[in-house]
Amino acid sequence: MATIGVGIIGCGGIALQNHLPGLELCPDTRLVGLCDNSAEVLQRAVQQTGAPVHTQDYNELVQRDDIHAVIIATPNFTHAPMAIAAAKNGKHVLCEKPLGMNRQETLDMFRCASENNVRHMTAFTYRFVPAMRYMKHLVENGDIGQPYHIRTCRLQDWGDRSIGWRQLSHMAGSGELGDMLSHRLDYAHFLIGDMKRLTADTRRFIDDRQGLESDLEDWVTVIAEFENQATGVLESSKLATGRGEGARSQDYCEINGSEATMVFQLANPNQFQIARRGQAGLETVDVPREFLTWQGSSRDPSQGDPGIAFRWDQDFEFIDAIQNQRECNPSFLQGARVQSVMDLALKAAAEKTWFDVEYPEG
Ligand SMILES: NC(=O)c1ccc[n+]([C@@H]2O[C@H](COP(=O)([O-])OP(=O)(O)OC[C@H]3O[C@@H](n4cnc5c(N)ncnc54)[C@H](O)[C@@H]3O)[C@@H](O)[C@H]2O)c1
């Protein structure tokens, strides 16, 4: 395959902010087609990108011979039918998180992509944060000793404004759990390992967002015990008044081990803090150059907003995996593993109890 033709399905916020600049980093890759079921959004994206093919029907896009790979960046309830249609047509798929609406859907997606021998990737963006990648290296290297705790805190202030499909269970599946905590569940897997058991709680404080019913939680916390005995407290809220939104609002992860504590905040993705045993407090450390970009990515880490630019490496990883005929990292299996934890968290919150975690097999 000389040049990889890419189609983007869903031309809203994340497609234009993350995936367009990401594709520009990829050698021998061309954005061929765009799909959005809103004529207005589609028109705007066509003007911005100059992509030659555009349609409001994703089936048209996935059937084209000049499109070899698709990026799915639509509301959650559409991910499974789109990814399955794409895989059945032999297209490689990068799909936004949360991968689907429930564990079964995500397993169907994983199996369909595997059976059709296409590359499949879940957009768990935090795996691409330079500080996260270096922290993972230090954990694996034994620098923090035995991991005791992981603590994550995602606090944003979305108030009572309308958040569209995100406030409706039939379109989003879950609220803050899928929207924000899914990333934390994935990077807890990445940094600490598999969970053994968990409990959770959710809360909805806002039932009406500017005249539209909201039937999903705007706060969630998962408490987990990991297979390696470490504990986790993962909290996320849309109602942290005054905290703001996006990359500049509170986005915190702390890991305590027998030899060291590490702290990460998304506001400074190219730095983290560390305190070694016997030290009185945290010191700030720059992430070494080799961890600032994904292996092989030509991205210049001194360019662009550091809070945004690392996200572009996701698309590089997707295209590089296609070009080198290897698995994407993270794949649909990682998406299905997180979805399994999410399903269990909702059950635990409803039944006010703990459950053992059963992960799907690869
Ligand atoms: N990885 C991340 O960090 C990250 C960040 C933000 C959003 N997301 C995920 O990306 C996805 C999209 O989020 P967003 O914020 O861009 O949403 P958005 O509402 O801004 O954009 C979604 C777009 O999909 C289009 N769409 C809806 N149904 C469609 C269909 N059937 N066919 C074609 N187009 C359709 C809408 O018209 C809209 O333009 C969600 O799954 C979300 O969870 C991931």
The ligand as a Gaussian input file, in Angstrom:
#p B3LYP/6-31G(d) Opt

LIG

0 1
 N       -9.765000      10.948000      23.363000
 C      -10.170000      12.077000      23.925000
 O       -9.440000      12.702000      24.688000
 C      -11.537000      12.603000      23.597000
 C      -11.846000      13.960000      23.794000
 C      -13.119000      14.411000      23.425000
 C      -14.047000      13.547000      22.883000
 N      -13.722000      12.217000      22.748000
 C      -14.704000      11.255000      22.196000
 O      -14.876000      11.554000      20.804000
 C      -16.205000      11.282000      20.407000
 C      -16.797000      12.549000      19.800000
 O      -16.738000      13.581000      20.757000
 P      -16.780000      15.135000      20.329000
 O      -16.490000      15.913000      21.526000
 O      -15.939000      15.368000      19.105000
 O      -18.329000      15.252000      19.956000
 P      -19.034000      16.320000      19.015000
 O      -20.486000      16.291000      19.369000
 O      -18.293000      17.616000      19.050000
 O      -18.825000      15.716000      17.556000
 C      -19.447000      14.537000      17.129000
 C      -19.780000      14.711000      15.655000
 O      -20.342000      13.483000      15.185000
 C      -21.383000      13.794000      14.284000
 N      -22.302000      12.637000      14.172000
 C      -23.228000      12.219000      15.059000
 N      -23.860000      11.105000      14.590000
 C      -23.290000      10.827000      13.387000
 C      -23.516000       9.822000      12.398000
 N      -24.440000       8.873000      12.570000
 N      -22.786000       9.867000      11.267000
 C      -21.846000      10.823000      11.078000
 N      -21.594000      11.807000      11.976000
 C      -22.308000      11.806000      13.115000
 C      -22.057000      15.036000      14.881000
 O      -22.788000      15.753000      13.919000
 C      -20.838000      15.794000      15.392000
 O      -20.339000      16.715000      14.439000
 C      -16.926000      10.779000      21.665000
 O      -16.912000       9.378000      21.697000
 C      -16.078000      11.336000      22.799000
 O      -16.165000      10.572000      23.995000
 C      -12.489000      11.752000      23.076000

